Amino acid sequence: MQELKLKALTLIFVILIALLQYPLWLGKGSWLRVWELNRKVHVQQEKNTALKARNAMLDAEVRDLKSGKAAIEERARSELGMIKQDEVFFQVIESQPQQQIQPSTQQQAQP
């Protein structure tokens, strides 16, 4: 009888431990969920870092456009093809190499 009570008590403790472990591994705040959220946070932090660098570059460009004419002039030259008054524009066009006609390699041998 004593042995039966001991086995029942052991079984109750095993079930109790299993019930306590379930939320830790598979529940709403489980280790797996925490690990997944940490991974997502890391990915989002990398995206944020890239976006902050992009924003800083855009901010510097905006400040440069507001304060100086050099950036405006550069944009007008590169994007719009504009030139200053009394300035001469030279466009250099490289000639394309002529294609050489190669004799056919399958010519019949002449006797």
Backbone as XML, in Angstrom:
<?xml version="1.0"?>
<chain id="A" units="angstrom">
  <residue number="1" name="MET">
    <atom name="N" x="0.808" y="-1.170" z="0.000"/>
    <atom name="CA" x="0.000" y="0.000" z="0.000"/>
    <atom name="C" x="0.874" y="1.266" z="0.000"/>
  </residue>
  <residue number="2" name="GLN">
    <atom name="N" x="1.893" y="1.235" z="0.822"/>
    <atom name="CA" x="2.810" y="2.358" z="0.915"/>
    <atom name="C" x="3.492" y="2.609" z="-0.436"/>
  </residue>
  <residue number="3" name="GLU">
    <atom name="N" x="3.843" y="1.552" z="-1.123"/>
    <atom name="CA" x="4.505" y="1.652" z="-2.420"/>
    <atom name="C" x="3.561" y="2.262" z="-3.457"/>
  </residue>
  <residue number="4" name="LEU">
    <atom name="N" x="2.289" y="1.923" z="-3.390"/>
    <atom name="CA" x="1.286" y="2.486" z="-4.301"/>
    <atom name="C" x="1.124" y="3.982" z="-4.071"/>
  </residue>
  <residue number="5" name="LYS">
    <atom name="N" x="1.128" y="4.410" z="-2.818"/>
    <atom name="CA" x="1.021" y="5.837" z="-2.506"/>
    <atom name="C" x="2.253" y="6.590" z="-3.010"/>
  </residue>
  <residue number="6" name="LEU">
    <atom name="N" x="3.426" y="5.967" z="-2.877"/>
    <atom name="CA" x="4.661" y="6.579" z="-3.330"/>
    <atom name="C" x="4.668" y="6.733" z="-4.853"/>
  </residue>
  <residue number="7" name="LYS">
    <atom name="N" x="4.173" y="5.732" z="-5.567"/>
    <atom name="CA" x="4.098" y="5.809" z="-7.029"/>
    <atom name="C" x="3.088" y="6.875" z="-7.468"/>
  </residue>
  <residue number="8" name="ALA">
    <atom name="N" x="1.983" y="6.966" z="-6.757"/>
    <atom name="CA" x="0.964" y="7.969" z="-7.084"/>
    <atom name="C" x="1.523" y="9.378" z="-6.827"/>
  </residue>
  <residue number="9" name="LEU">
    <atom name="N" x="2.235" y="9.534" z="-5.736"/>
    <atom name="CA" x="2.830" y="10.831" z="-5.424"/>
    <atom name="C" x="3.886" y="11.216" z="-6.469"/>
  </residue>
  <residue number="10" name="THR">
    <atom name="N" x="4.672" y="10.250" z="-6.892"/>
    <atom name="CA" x="5.674" y="10.491" z="-7.939"/>
    <atom name="C" x="4.990" y="10.891" z="-9.238"/>
  </residue>
  <residue number="11" name="LEU">
    <atom name="N" x="3.930" y="10.218" z="-9.589"/>
    <atom name="CA" x="3.177" y="10.529" z="-10.805"/>
    <atom name="C" x="2.577" y="11.939" z="-10.732"/>
  </residue>
  <residue number="12" name="ILE">
    <atom name="N" x="2.053" y="12.297" z="-9.565"/>
    <atom name="CA" x="1.491" y="13.644" z="-9.383"/>
    <atom name="C" x="2.584" y="14.706" z="-9.554"/>
  </residue>
  <residue number="13" name="PHE">
    <atom name="N" x="3.758" y="14.471" z="-8.985"/>
    <atom name="CA" x="4.864" y="15.422" z="-9.126"/>
    <atom name="C" x="5.334" y="15.536" z="-10.573"/>
  </residue>
  <residue number="14" name="VAL">
    <atom name="N" x="5.383" y="14.430" z="-11.294"/>
    <atom name="CA" x="5.792" y="14.448" z="-12.706"/>
    <atom name="C" x="4.787" y="15.246" z="-13.529"/>
  </residue>
  <residue number="15" name="ILE">
    <atom name="N" x="3.518" y="15.031" z="-13.277"/>
    <atom name="CA" x="2.469" y="15.766" z="-13.997"/>
    <atom name="C" x="2.547" y="17.254" z="-13.644"/>
  </residue>
  <residue number="16" name="LEU">
    <atom name="N" x="2.760" y="17.556" z="-12.367"/>
    <atom name="CA" x="2.872" y="18.948" z="-11.938"/>
    <atom name="C" x="4.071" y="19.642" z="-12.587"/>
  </residue>
  <residue number="17" name="ILE">
    <atom name="N" x="5.187" y="18.960" z="-12.648"/>
    <atom name="CA" x="6.377" y="19.525" z="-13.288"/>
    <atom name="C" x="6.125" y="19.733" z="-14.780"/>
  </residue>
  <residue number="18" name="ALA">
    <atom name="N" x="5.461" y="18.765" z="-15.426"/>
    <atom name="CA" x="5.141" y="18.904" z="-16.852"/>
    <atom name="C" x="4.216" y="20.095" z="-17.078"/>
  </residue>
  <residue number="19" name="LEU">
    <atom name="N" x="3.244" y="20.281" z="-16.202"/>
    <atom name="CA" x="2.330" y="21.414" z="-16.337"/>
    <atom name="C" x="3.053" y="22.751" z="-16.129"/>
  </residue>
  <residue number="20" name="LEU">
    <atom name="N" x="4.029" y="22.770" z="-15.241"/>
    <atom name="CA" x="4.799" y="23.985" z="-15.019"/>
    <atom name="C" x="5.776" y="24.273" z="-16.172"/>
  </residue>
  <residue number="21" name="GLN">
    <atom name="N" x="6.261" y="23.232" z="-16.818"/>
    <atom name="CA" x="7.214" y="23.397" z="-17.917"/>
    <atom name="C" x="6.540" y="23.806" z="-19.229"/>
  </residue>
  <residue number="22" name="TYR">
    <atom name="N" x="5.288" y="23.464" z="-19.408"/>
    <atom name="CA" x="4.591" y="23.750" z="-20.666"/>
    <atom name="C" x="4.622" y="25.244" z="-21.022"/>
  </residue>
  <residue number="23" name="PRO">
    <atom name="N" x="4.239" y="26.139" z="-20.110"/>
    <atom name="CA" x="4.284" y="27.562" z="-20.479"/>
    <atom name="C" x="5.705" y="28.060" z="-20.750"/>
  </residue>
  <residue number="24" name="LEU">
    <atom name="N" x="6.676" y="27.467" z="-20.066"/>
    <atom name="CA" x="8.059" y="27.886" z="-20.257"/>
    <atom name="C" x="8.547" y="27.596" z="-21.671"/>
  </residue>
  <residue number="25" name="TRP">
    <atom name="N" x="8.166" y="26.462" z="-22.244"/>
    <atom name="CA" x="8.656" y="26.064" z="-23.562"/>
    <atom name="C" x="7.672" y="26.348" z="-24.692"/>
  </residue>
  <residue number="26" name="LEU">
    <atom name="N" x="6.388" y="26.239" z="-24.439"/>
    <atom name="CA" x="5.416" y="26.324" z="-25.528"/>
    <atom name="C" x="4.336" y="27.384" z="-25.331"/>
  </residue>
  <residue number="27" name="GLY">
    <atom name="N" x="4.304" y="28.053" z="-24.221"/>
    <atom name="CA" x="3.231" y="29.015" z="-23.934"/>
    <atom name="C" x="3.454" y="30.368" z="-24.593"/>
  </residue>
  <residue number="28" name="LYS">
    <atom name="N" x="2.652" y="31.325" z="-24.165"/>
    <atom name="CA" x="2.673" y="32.666" z="-24.752"/>
    <atom name="C" x="4.017" y="33.367" z="-24.544"/>
  </residue>
  <residue number="29" name="GLY">
    <atom name="N" x="4.613" y="33.241" z="-23.397"/>
    <atom name="CA" x="5.909" y="33.865" z="-23.121"/>
    <atom name="C" x="7.036" y="32.857" z="-23.116"/>
  </residue>
  <residue number="30" name="SER">
    <atom name="N" x="6.986" y="31.890" z="-23.990"/>
    <atom name="CA" x="7.958" y="30.794" z="-23.979"/>
    <atom name="C" x="9.329" y="31.250" z="-24.468"/>
  </residue>
  <residue number="31" name="TRP">
    <atom name="N" x="10.314" y="30.399" z="-24.237"/>
    <atom name="CA" x="11.669" y="30.678" z="-24.689"/>
    <atom name="C" x="11.732" y="30.769" z="-26.199"/>
  </residue>
  <residue number="32" name="LEU">
    <atom name="N" x="10.968" y="29.937" z="-26.865"/>
    <atom name="CA" x="10.965" y="29.967" z="-28.328"/>
    <atom name="C" x="10.426" y="31.306" z="-28.839"/>
  </residue>
  <residue number="33" name="ARG">
    <atom name="N" x="9.386" y="31.800" z="-28.223"/>
    <atom name="CA" x="8.799" y="33.096" z="-28.618"/>
    <atom name="C" x="9.773" y="34.233" z="-28.316"/>
  </residue>
  <residue number="34" name="VAL">
    <atom name="N" x="10.430" y="34.181" z="-27.180"/>
    <atom name="CA" x="11.412" y="35.207" z="-26.822"/>
    <atom name="C" x="12.569" y="35.184" z="-27.816"/>
  </residue>
  <residue number="35" name="TRP">
    <atom name="N" x="13.049" y="34.012" z="-28.180"/>
    <atom name="CA" x="14.141" y="33.879" z="-29.144"/>
    <atom name="C" x="13.727" y="34.462" z="-30.495"/>
  </residue>
  <residue number="36" name="GLU">
    <atom name="N" x="12.509" y="34.152" z="-30.954"/>
    <atom name="CA" x="12.007" y="34.664" z="-32.231"/>
    <atom name="C" x="11.874" y="36.188" z="-32.190"/>
  </residue>
  <residue number="37" name="LEU">
    <atom name="N" x="11.369" y="36.725" z="-31.096"/>
    <atom name="CA" x="11.235" y="38.182" z="-30.977"/>
    <atom name="C" x="12.602" y="38.862" z="-30.937"/>
  </residue>
  <residue number="38" name="ASN">
    <atom name="N" x="13.573" y="38.266" z="-30.277"/>
    <atom name="CA" x="14.929" y="38.820" z="-30.263"/>
    <atom name="C" x="15.521" y="38.854" z="-31.668"/>
  </residue>
  <residue number="39" name="ARG">
    <atom name="N" x="15.261" y="37.818" z="-32.438"/>
    <atom name="CA" x="15.748" y="37.768" z="-33.821"/>
    <atom name="C" x="15.100" y="38.876" z="-34.649"/>
  </residue>
  <residue number="40" name="LYS">
    <atom name="N" x="13.782" y="39.075" z="-34.479"/>
    <atom name="CA" x="13.078" y="40.128" z="-35.211"/>
    <atom name="C" x="13.576" y="41.514" z="-34.809"/>
  </residue>
  <residue number="41" name="VAL">
    <atom name="N" x="13.844" y="41.696" z="-33.523"/>
    <atom name="CA" x="14.372" y="42.981" z="-33.047"/>
    <atom name="C" x="15.728" y="43.257" z="-33.690"/>
  </residue>
  <residue number="42" name="HIS">
    <atom name="N" x="16.569" y="42.245" z="-33.763"/>
    <atom name="CA" x="17.896" y="42.409" z="-34.366"/>
    <atom name="C" x="17.778" y="42.793" z="-35.839"/>
  </residue>
  <residue number="43" name="VAL">
    <atom name="N" x="16.900" y="42.138" z="-36.576"/>
    <atom name="CA" x="16.687" y="42.453" z="-37.991"/>
    <atom name="C" x="16.175" y="43.887" z="-38.135"/>
  </residue>
  <residue number="44" name="GLN">
    <atom name="N" x="15.235" y="44.282" z="-37.292"/>
    <atom name="CA" x="14.687" y="45.632" z="-37.367"/>
    <atom name="C" x="15.737" y="46.685" z="-37.010"/>
  </residue>
  <residue number="45" name="GLN">
    <atom name="N" x="16.621" y="46.384" z="-36.057"/>
    <atom name="CA" x="17.681" y="47.314" z="-35.709"/>
    <atom name="C" x="18.638" y="47.517" z="-36.880"/>
  </residue>
  <residue number="46" name="GLU">
    <atom name="N" x="18.911" y="46.449" z="-37.626"/>
    <atom name="CA" x="19.776" y="46.576" z="-38.805"/>
    <atom name="C" x="19.107" y="47.462" z="-39.860"/>
  </residue>
  <residue number="47" name="LYS">
    <atom name="N" x="17.793" y="47.265" z="-40.063"/>
    <atom name="CA" x="17.068" y="48.097" z="-41.015"/>
    <atom name="C" x="17.082" y="49.552" z="-40.568"/>
  </residue>
  <residue number="48" name="ASN">
    <atom name="N" x="16.868" y="49.783" z="-39.267"/>
    <atom name="CA" x="16.864" y="51.138" z="-38.733"/>
    <atom name="C" x="18.216" y="51.819" z="-38.916"/>
  </residue>
  <residue number="49" name="THR">
    <atom name="N" x="19.296" y="51.072" z="-38.719"/>
    <atom name="CA" x="20.635" y="51.630" z="-38.899"/>
    <atom name="C" x="20.839" y="52.068" z="-40.342"/>
  </residue>
  <residue number="50" name="ALA">
    <atom name="N" x="20.415" y="51.230" z="-41.285"/>
    <atom name="CA" x="20.549" y="51.581" z="-42.701"/>
    <atom name="C" x="19.701" y="52.801" z="-43.038"/>
  </residue>
  <residue number="51" name="LEU">
    <atom name="N" x="18.502" y="52.857" z="-42.494"/>
    <atom name="CA" x="17.626" y="53.998" z="-42.768"/>
    <atom name="C" x="18.146" y="55.286" z="-42.125"/>
  </residue>
  <residue number="52" name="LYS">
    <atom name="N" x="18.755" y="55.169" z="-40.942"/>
    <atom name="CA" x="19.338" y="56.348" z="-40.303"/>
    <atom name="C" x="20.484" y="56.898" z="-41.146"/>
  </residue>
  <residue number="53" name="ALA">
    <atom name="N" x="21.303" y="56.005" z="-41.704"/>
    <atom name="CA" x="22.402" y="56.451" z="-42.561"/>
    <atom name="C" x="21.852" y="57.137" z="-43.816"/>
  </residue>
  <residue number="54" name="ARG">
    <atom name="N" x="20.806" y="56.578" z="-44.385"/>
    <atom name="CA" x="20.174" y="57.175" z="-45.569"/>
    <atom name="C" x="19.587" y="58.540" z="-45.224"/>
  </residue>
  <residue number="55" name="ASN">
    <atom name="N" x="18.923" y="58.637" z="-44.081"/>
    <atom name="CA" x="18.341" y="59.908" z="-43.649"/>
    <atom name="C" x="19.416" y="60.960" z="-43.412"/>
  </residue>
  <residue number="56" name="ALA">
    <atom name="N" x="20.533" y="60.559" z="-42.827"/>
    <atom name="CA" x="21.625" y="61.498" z="-42.586"/>
    <atom name="C" x="22.181" y="62.011" z="-43.910"/>
  </residue>
  <residue number="57" name="MET">
    <atom name="N" x="22.301" y="61.121" z="-44.899"/>
    <atom name="CA" x="22.797" y="61.525" z="-46.205"/>
    <atom name="C" x="21.822" y="62.498" z="-46.872"/>
  </residue>
  <residue number="58" name="LEU">
    <atom name="N" x="20.533" y="62.202" z="-46.789"/>
    <atom name="CA" x="19.527" y="63.089" z="-47.367"/>
    <atom name="C" x="19.495" y="64.431" z="-46.638"/>
  </residue>
  <residue number="59" name="ASP">
    <atom name="N" x="19.646" y="64.410" z="-45.331"/>
    <atom name="CA" x="19.666" y="65.645" z="-44.548"/>
    <atom name="C" x="20.850" y="66.517" z="-44.947"/>
  </residue>
  <residue number="60" name="ALA">
    <atom name="N" x="22.013" y="65.890" z="-45.125"/>
    <atom name="CA" x="23.196" y="66.648" z="-45.545"/>
    <atom name="C" x="22.983" y="67.244" z="-46.935"/>
  </residue>
  <residue number="61" name="GLU">
    <atom name="N" x="22.367" y="66.487" z="-47.813"/>
    <atom name="CA" x="22.098" y="66.991" z="-49.161"/>
    <atom name="C" x="21.114" y="68.165" z="-49.126"/>
  </residue>
  <residue number="62" name="VAL">
    <atom name="N" x="20.090" y="68.070" z="-48.296"/>
    <atom name="CA" x="19.116" y="69.158" z="-48.177"/>
    <atom name="C" x="19.797" y="70.411" z="-47.629"/>
  </residue>
  <residue number="63" name="ARG">
    <atom name="N" x="20.610" y="70.259" z="-46.589"/>
    <atom name="CA" x="21.319" y="71.418" z="-46.020"/>
    <atom name="C" x="22.243" y="72.048" z="-47.064"/>
  </residue>
  <residue number="64" name="ASP">
    <atom name="N" x="22.916" y="71.188" z="-47.851"/>
    <atom name="CA" x="23.813" y="71.685" z="-48.881"/>
    <atom name="C" x="23.035" y="72.438" z="-49.963"/>
  </residue>
  <residue number="65" name="LEU">
    <atom name="N" x="21.884" y="71.914" z="-50.341"/>
    <atom name="CA" x="21.068" y="72.585" z="-51.353"/>
    <atom name="C" x="20.518" y="73.914" z="-50.841"/>
  </residue>
  <residue number="66" name="LYS">
    <atom name="N" x="20.197" y="73.980" z="-49.561"/>
    <atom name="CA" x="19.667" y="75.217" z="-48.996"/>
    <atom name="C" x="20.745" y="76.285" z="-48.851"/>
  </residue>
  <residue number="67" name="SER">
    <atom name="N" x="21.972" y="75.885" z="-48.558"/>
    <atom name="CA" x="22.999" y="76.857" z="-48.212"/>
    <atom name="C" x="23.882" y="77.284" z="-49.376"/>
  </residue>
  <residue number="68" name="GLY">
    <atom name="N" x="24.153" y="76.411" z="-50.316"/>
    <atom name="CA" x="25.127" y="76.774" z="-51.340"/>
    <atom name="C" x="24.623" y="76.576" z="-52.752"/>
  </residue>
  <residue number="69" name="LYS">
    <atom name="N" x="25.284" y="77.309" z="-53.670"/>
    <atom name="CA" x="24.923" y="77.190" z="-55.075"/>
    <atom name="C" x="25.705" y="76.095" z="-55.775"/>
  </residue>
  <residue number="70" name="ALA">
    <atom name="N" x="26.771" y="75.610" z="-55.155"/>
    <atom name="CA" x="27.611" y="74.600" z="-55.787"/>
    <atom name="C" x="26.838" y="73.312" z="-56.038"/>
  </residue>
  <residue number="71" name="ALA">
    <atom name="N" x="26.037" y="72.891" z="-55.079"/>
    <atom name="CA" x="25.274" y="71.656" z="-55.247"/>
    <atom name="C" x="24.203" y="71.823" z="-56.318"/>
  </residue>
  <residue number="72" name="ILE">
    <atom name="N" x="23.582" y="73.004" z="-56.356"/>
    <atom name="CA" x="22.558" y="73.262" z="-57.374"/>
    <atom name="C" x="23.203" y="73.255" z="-58.755"/>
  </residue>
  <residue number="73" name="GLU">
    <atom name="N" x="24.378" y="73.890" z="-58.851"/>
    <atom name="CA" x="25.086" y="73.921" z="-60.126"/>
    <atom name="C" x="25.485" y="72.521" z="-60.570"/>
  </residue>
  <residue number="74" name="GLU">
    <atom name="N" x="25.958" y="71.732" z="-59.630"/>
    <atom name="CA" x="26.359" y="70.356" z="-59.963"/>
    <atom name="C" x="25.175" y="69.553" z="-60.475"/>
  </residue>
  <residue number="75" name="ARG">
    <atom name="N" x="24.039" y="69.678" z="-59.798"/>
    <atom name="CA" x="22.834" y="68.966" z="-60.239"/>
    <atom name="C" x="22.395" y="69.428" z="-61.621"/>
  </residue>
  <residue number="76" name="ALA">
    <atom name="N" x="22.443" y="70.728" z="-61.865"/>
    <atom name="CA" x="22.038" y="71.259" z="-63.168"/>
    <atom name="C" x="22.952" y="70.729" z="-64.259"/>
  </residue>
  <residue number="77" name="ARG">
    <atom name="N" x="24.225" y="70.622" z="-63.973"/>
    <atom name="CA" x="25.172" y="70.099" z="-64.971"/>
    <atom name="C" x="24.963" y="68.602" z="-65.216"/>
  </residue>
  <residue number="78" name="SER">
    <atom name="N" x="24.892" y="67.832" z="-64.153"/>
    <atom name="CA" x="24.854" y="66.375" z="-64.322"/>
    <atom name="C" x="23.485" y="65.858" z="-64.749"/>
  </residue>
  <residue number="79" name="GLU">
    <atom name="N" x="22.421" y="66.376" z="-64.168"/>
    <atom name="CA" x="21.096" y="65.824" z="-64.443"/>
    <atom name="C" x="20.387" y="66.513" z="-65.605"/>
  </residue>
  <residue number="80" name="LEU">
    <atom name="N" x="20.646" y="67.821" z="-65.782"/>
    <atom name="CA" x="19.930" y="68.573" z="-66.816"/>
    <atom name="C" x="20.803" y="68.927" z="-68.012"/>
  </residue>
  <residue number="81" name="GLY">
    <atom name="N" x="22.117" y="68.699" z="-67.897"/>
    <atom name="CA" x="23.016" y="68.976" z="-69.011"/>
    <atom name="C" x="23.206" y="70.460" z="-69.261"/>
  </residue>
  <residue number="82" name="MET">
    <atom name="N" x="23.044" y="71.278" z="-68.260"/>
    <atom name="CA" x="23.158" y="72.724" z="-68.425"/>
    <atom name="C" x="24.625" y="73.158" z="-68.347"/>
  </residue>
  <residue number="83" name="ILE">
    <atom name="N" x="24.931" y="74.298" z="-68.991"/>
    <atom name="CA" x="26.270" y="74.867" z="-68.938"/>
    <atom name="C" x="26.149" y="76.350" z="-68.590"/>
  </residue>
  <residue number="84" name="LYS">
    <atom name="N" x="27.264" y="76.929" z="-68.138"/>
    <atom name="CA" x="27.275" y="78.344" z="-67.779"/>
    <atom name="C" x="27.315" y="79.200" z="-69.040"/>
  </residue>
  <residue number="85" name="GLN">
    <atom name="N" x="26.966" y="80.450" z="-68.876"/>
    <atom name="CA" x="27.053" y="81.402" z="-69.974"/>
    <atom name="C" x="28.527" y="81.604" z="-70.320"/>
  </residue>
  <residue number="86" name="ASP">
    <atom name="N" x="28.832" y="81.701" z="-71.608"/>
    <atom name="CA" x="30.195" y="81.854" z="-72.136"/>
    <atom name="C" x="31.065" y="80.636" z="-71.832"/>
  </residue>
  <residue number="87" name="GLU">
    <atom name="N" x="30.454" y="79.500" z="-71.648"/>
    <atom name="CA" x="31.197" y="78.267" z="-71.400"/>
    <atom name="C" x="31.063" y="77.397" z="-72.640"/>
  </residue>
  <residue number="88" name="VAL">
    <atom name="N" x="32.127" y="76.728" z="-73.012"/>
    <atom name="CA" x="32.110" y="75.873" z="-74.195"/>
    <atom name="C" x="32.035" y="74.433" z="-73.726"/>
  </residue>
  <residue number="89" name="PHE">
    <atom name="N" x="31.124" y="73.703" z="-74.333"/>
    <atom name="CA" x="30.910" y="72.299" z="-73.957"/>
    <atom name="C" x="31.464" y="71.411" z="-75.055"/>
  </residue>
  <residue number="90" name="PHE">
    <atom name="N" x="32.338" y="70.512" z="-74.713"/>
    <atom name="CA" x="32.890" y="69.553" z="-75.668"/>
    <atom name="C" x="32.389" y="68.177" z="-75.295"/>
  </residue>
  <residue number="91" name="GLN">
    <atom name="N" x="31.856" y="67.480" z="-76.271"/>
    <atom name="CA" x="31.403" y="66.114" z="-76.041"/>
    <atom name="C" x="32.291" y="65.199" z="-76.858"/>
  </residue>
  <residue number="92" name="VAL">
    <atom name="N" x="32.937" y="64.285" z="-76.202"/>
    <atom name="CA" x="33.852" y="63.358" z="-76.858"/>
    <atom name="C" x="33.120" y="62.046" z="-77.075"/>
  </residue>
  <residue number="93" name="ILE">
    <atom name="N" x="33.048" y="61.656" z="-78.319"/>
    <atom name="CA" x="32.386" y="60.391" z="-78.662"/>
    <atom name="C" x="33.460" y="59.430" z="-79.135"/>
  </residue>
  <residue number="94" name="GLU">
    <atom name="N" x="33.561" y="58.331" z="-78.478"/>
    <atom name="CA" x="34.555" y="57.336" z="-78.859"/>
    <atom name="C" x="34.030" y="56.557" z="-80.050"/>
  </residue>
  <residue number="95" name="SER">
    <atom name="N" x="34.923" y="56.331" z="-81.002"/>
    <atom name="CA" x="34.495" y="55.571" z="-82.184"/>
    <atom name="C" x="34.427" y="54.100" z="-81.820"/>
  </residue>
  <residue number="96" name="GLN">
    <atom name="N" x="33.464" y="53.442" z="-82.405"/>
    <atom name="CA" x="33.301" y="52.018" z="-82.139"/>
    <atom name="C" x="34.241" y="51.241" z="-83.044"/>
  </residue>
  <residue number="97" name="PRO">
    <atom name="N" x="34.878" y="50.219" z="-82.526"/>
    <atom name="CA" x="35.793" y="49.437" z="-83.376"/>
    <atom name="C" x="35.011" y="48.755" z="-84.491"/>
  </residue>
  <residue number="98" name="GLN">
    <atom name="N" x="35.628" y="48.753" z="-85.681"/>
    <atom name="CA" x="34.975" y="48.111" z="-86.815"/>
    <atom name="C" x="35.069" y="46.605" z="-86.658"/>
  </residue>
  <residue number="99" name="GLN">
    <atom name="N" x="34.007" y="45.957" z="-87.035"/>
    <atom name="CA" x="33.990" y="44.498" z="-86.942"/>
    <atom name="C" x="34.729" y="43.932" z="-88.148"/>
  </residue>
  <residue number="100" name="GLN">
    <atom name="N" x="35.646" y="43.039" z="-87.868"/>
    <atom name="CA" x="36.394" y="42.418" z="-88.954"/>
    <atom name="C" x="35.650" y="41.183" z="-89.414"/>
  </residue>
  <residue number="101" name="ILE">
    <atom name="N" x="35.585" y="41.024" z="-90.703"/>
    <atom name="CA" x="34.910" y="39.852" z="-91.263"/>
    <atom name="C" x="35.926" y="38.725" z="-91.297"/>
  </residue>
  <residue number="102" name="GLN">
    <atom name="N" x="35.586" y="37.671" z="-90.611"/>
    <atom name="CA" x="36.469" y="36.519" z="-90.527"/>
    <atom name="C" x="36.101" y="35.535" z="-91.639"/>
  </residue>
  <residue number="103" name="PRO">
    <atom name="N" x="37.070" y="34.981" z="-92.325"/>
    <atom name="CA" x="36.741" y="33.984" z="-93.362"/>
    <atom name="C" x="36.163" y="32.729" z="-92.708"/>
  </residue>
  <residue number="104" name="SER">
    <atom name="N" x="35.244" y="32.131" z="-93.424"/>
    <atom name="CA" x="34.584" y="30.949" z="-92.910"/>
    <atom name="C" x="35.583" y="29.833" z="-92.722"/>
  </residue>
  <residue number="105" name="THR">
    <atom name="N" x="35.488" y="29.126" z="-91.643"/>
    <atom name="CA" x="36.423" y="28.040" z="-91.359"/>
    <atom name="C" x="35.999" y="26.741" z="-92.032"/>
  </residue>
  <residue number="106" name="GLN">
    <atom name="N" x="34.825" y="26.771" z="-92.646"/>
    <atom name="CA" x="34.315" y="25.547" z="-93.255"/>
    <atom name="C" x="34.426" y="25.613" z="-94.790"/>
  </residue>
  <residue number="107" name="GLN">
    <atom name="N" x="35.436" y="26.284" z="-95.298"/>
    <atom name="CA" x="35.619" y="26.340" z="-96.744"/>
    <atom name="C" x="36.125" y="24.988" z="-97.242"/>
  </residue>
  <residue number="108" name="GLN">
    <atom name="N" x="35.708" y="24.647" z="-98.413"/>
    <atom name="CA" x="36.137" y="23.363" z="-98.974"/>
    <atom name="C" x="37.566" y="23.508" z="-99.494"/>
  </residue>
  <residue number="109" name="ALA">
    <atom name="N" x="38.319" y="22.491" z="-99.302"/>
    <atom name="CA" x="39.708" y="22.496" z="-99.771"/>
    <atom name="C" x="39.705" y="22.418" z="-101.272"/>
  </residue>
  <residue number="110" name="GLN">
    <atom name="N" x="40.484" y="23.286" z="-101.919"/>
    <atom name="CA" x="40.574" y="23.283" z="-103.384"/>
    <atom name="C" x="41.732" y="22.394" z="-103.809"/>
  </residue>
  <residue number="111" name="PRO">
    <atom name="N" x="41.520" y="21.529" z="-104.813"/>
    <atom name="CA" x="42.600" y="20.613" z="-105.246"/>
    <atom name="C" x="43.671" y="21.278" z="-106.034"/>
  </residue>
</chain>
